[in-house]
């Protein structure tokens, strides 16, 4: 009988089987994780150490096997920390996140071994090979689609936010996450740790696992010359109480050169010694993190350990790196396991942590949320005194936070400056210095790091893990946090469970920032969201007044797996709508604010609130000349697309509500159509695509220092006179 015939069924697709390792009869005869147990009994048990080593090699083998199947993918980084990942799982920890999207094939291998991938129909290695880097398969980087994986991973600087979000929502669960030293040269990772730990000193149940392998994607890492002492000092200097470092160099018996060595080249005795040190170190670090100490674990081992190449050359495979290439074949043969070893690894993996990750990790379940009860909505009379939209919404935010104590508001530039001081008053800024004058308290719910990346990161991480949040920002600065917001919103479109929509409030728009100059005038961000609308689950909202913003937030709180962007002014503005009008606009996309008859009809499609002022003035000029005018406030432009314009139907929580052609004609039909926005013209695309009228657009061009919003609008060509003149020319 051949090895293939002896192998378990899941091994179909494994090309090479190896000889049984010496000692297997003694240390591999019985699974180290006993039936009914969640983890090994002790990290020093020789059988546990031996089987952890088998698991690490299984991860390496599968990583190369699936990458080689497509001549594509990234095996080197994950391979250099395989022992650390294996140790975490053998110790029962499966809520593992990563900072490094390039570790994807290793994570997929882990999800395969513990049977999580069976939830997507992958039961054999051959099926895993076939579906790697294919649509409806195992994406090139981690996403929300893969069973058992907690969070997406792509752009650097995100994994720690997910782990910290998990730590806040699930205080009794450990959230380890891997960081590559190629990314450690950037400042945001360590600074976010420091601010988070200052704000939440009791939430230490997340564990950074630094993969210190000396290289980044294409060259040496920026921290490759640090000594062990310097690296320890670096982490201690950023507030870490305990830092456990295991250096493969200390176990090398092959006289490898350099500070970074490959443990897979050691003798079996020393490989086991290294693996035991990793197991003991991970166990120590995990217990420390769960006991209230800010802790990190560092594994120092050469990038590419045990795969097809070493150093940065191991980072990714190219088309030439196929399964029949000699160096790939050699790597697989060297890491190959016996059929009996594959069987014991599979058994341990499916028992660890209480079962497959797809059945046990926190993000595989819909997290129950506290009931908010009725929101304290306050409907102002249309035509009454002007009101500040952001302040009206802030009152509702305070209610949400007092009803749901896990609710968090994030803001990098200060809520008071955005007209939402009432949020700070109700929920308090999280700060170690208690001061009622500044609404500061250690137990507050307003998180204020001076980094939009950290603000967006924690807010969207909490939403992804099942919590309610609100990210507040000046429109001009929010761009710095958008990559992670986009990543999570895209992941939400793929999730197999419901989770609260990630909601933002962007204030202090360009028109309100005249005297601050162009540095504070960047409404081009709206083009970012305009492009994202085509995802199908992204809903930018533009409430025209303080009544409308309340109805918009009320709607957003009820949504699942969406990205909802509310943009509102912090200046007192006229009340133009009722709650019911906005609720209708949230279903239909827009609402008519003004309509008059005349010889011909000019329609203004307006995105925004303050920008309505010159439009209403233009209407008077046109009506004085006998023209009819309809002013339509575009509240939810996503609703104005045609169904075929977005990928709404492949979202996990599909929303297929779009304004039909008759409804569109009723709102926007006329002799001339002019789109008006104080932001990017792209937000008007849904209207311009469908309209058959003569049409034009007035939109933001560039910023400048001005004394008033009116002067800034005039600089950009948006005046009542210019609007009226263009309308007459078109009509």
C-alpha positions, 0 to 999 in steps of 0.5 A: 500500500502506498503512502497516498493510499494510507493517508487520510482522505483530506490529504488528497492533493498532497504531492509528497509524503515523508518518512516517520520522524524518529520518536513518533512512536513514543510522542505521536501515538496519541493526540497531545490534545486529549478528547474533550480538551481544548488545549495541551495539558502543559507546554513542556510535555514532550508529546505536546512539543513533538506534535507542535513541531509537526503542526508547524511543518504541516503549515509550512508544507501546505503554504508552499503547496497552495502557493505553488499551485498558482505560482502566486502568493506569499509563503515566506513571512508566515513560514518564519513564525509557524512555530508561534502560530502552532503554539497558540493553537495547541494552547487553545487560542484561535481568535487570532488576527493578523496585521499582515495580509501576506500571511493569508496562505498560512492562515488558510492552511490553519483553517483547513487543518481544523476543518473550518474550510469545510464550511465553504466546501473545501475538504481536501488539499486538492480543493484548497489548491484549486480554489486558492486565489480564485473567486468564491475561494481563498482570496489572495489576502484575508477577507470577511468571506473565509470561515474562521478568520476574524478580520480582513487583512490587506493594508498595514496598520489595521490588525492591531485595531481589530485585536484591540476591538475584540479585547474590549468587547470580549474581555475574557478572550485572548486576541493574539495577532501577528505583526511583521517587522517589515511593518514595524518600521512605521509609527502607527502600530506602536503609537496606537498601542500606547494611546489604547493602553492609556485609555483602557489600561484594564484591556490587555487581553490582546497579544501582539506577536512580532514576527521578527525575521529581518526582512520586509517585502523586498529588502531588509526590514528597518529594524533588522539591525536592532539587538535583542536588548534594543528590541526589548527596550523598544517595546518596553518604551512603548508601555509594555510590561512583559515582552517575551522574546524567543530567538532561534539563534540561541538553538542553532547547531548548524553554525548559520551566519547572521543574526537571523537563522532558520530553525528547520535546518537544526538537528531534530533535537534542537528543533524540538528545543526551539519549539518547546521554548516557543510553546513555553514563551507563548504560554507565558505571554498569553497568561500575562496578557490575560492577567492584566499586563500589557504583553508582547511575544517576539519570535526571531527567526529568518524569513522563509524558514523551511520553505522555497527561499530565504530572506526577502526572496521568500516573500512571494512566488512568481509564475516560474515558481510552479509545483514542478519547479525543482526548488518548489519540489525540494521545499515540499519534499523537505517539509513533507510529513508521513500520513500518520503525522497528518492524521495526528495534526488534524486531530489536534487542530480540530480539538484545539479551542473547542472545535474548528475556528468557524464554529468557535471564534467570536466573529462567527456569531451575531453579538447580541446588542442592548435595546436602545429604546425610543430615541429622543428625537426632537422635530423642529418646525419647518421654517422655524429658527435655524438649528445646528444639525450636528448638535441635534444628532449629538443628543441622539448619540448621547442616548445611544451611549448611555443605553449601550455602555460598549458603544464608543465614539472616536474623534481625533480633532475634538467634538466641541469644534464640530458642534457636538460638545453634547456628546462629550458632556453625555459620554465623557472623553476617555482620559486618565485625568478626570476633569469635569471642565473638559468632560474627561473621565477614565470611564468615558466612551469618547476615544480621542487619539490624535490619529484618524487611522486610530479613530477609524481603526478602533471604530470599524474594528468594533463594528466588525466584531459586533459593537455599535460605534460612531467615527466623527471627523472633520471632512478634511482630515477623515481621508487619513482613516479611510483605508481601514474604513473601506477595508471593513466595509468591503468585508461587511459585504462578504460576512456570513453574519449580521453586524452593526453598520459602521457609521461616521459623522463628518462635520465642518465641511469646506464651506465652513472652513473659509478662514482656515484655508485650503488645508481644512477644505478637502471635500474631495473625500466625497469622490471616495465615497461616490466610488464606493457606492457602487460596492452596493453596501455604502450609503453616503447621506446628506441631511439638509437640516437638523430634522433630517440628520436625526432621521438619518442617524435613526435609520443608520442605527438599524442597518446591518453590514453597511457603511453609512457616512453622514455629512452635516454642518456645524452651523445653524441652518434653516429647517426645511424638512420633516422627519417623514420627508427624510424617511421617504428620502432614505427609501427613494434617495431624494425629496423635493424641498420647493416646487413652482410652476412656470413657462419651463421647469428648472430642476436643481439636484442638490447634495448638502445643506449649506449649499442650498442657500445660493440655490434658493436664491437662484430660484427667486431670480428664475421665478421672477423671470417666469420659470418654474423651479424644483429644488430636490435635496439628494439625501441618499444618492445610492438610492438613485443609481439603477440596480445594475449600477452597483453590486448590491445583489452579491452583498451578504445583506443585500439592499436592492431598494432603488428609485424607479424610473417613474419616481426619478422622472417625478423628482428630476424631470424638467426642461433643465437639470443642474446638479449642485454640490459643495463637494465632489461632482462624482456624488451627483453621478447617479442623477446625471446618468439617468437624466435625459434633460439638458444638464450641468453641474456646479461643484467644488473646484479648490480651496482658498482662504476666505472670510465667509462661506459665501465668498468661498462658494463664489470662488468656486463659481457657485452663486445664485447669479451663476446658477440662474444664468446657466439655468436660463441658458439650458432652458 
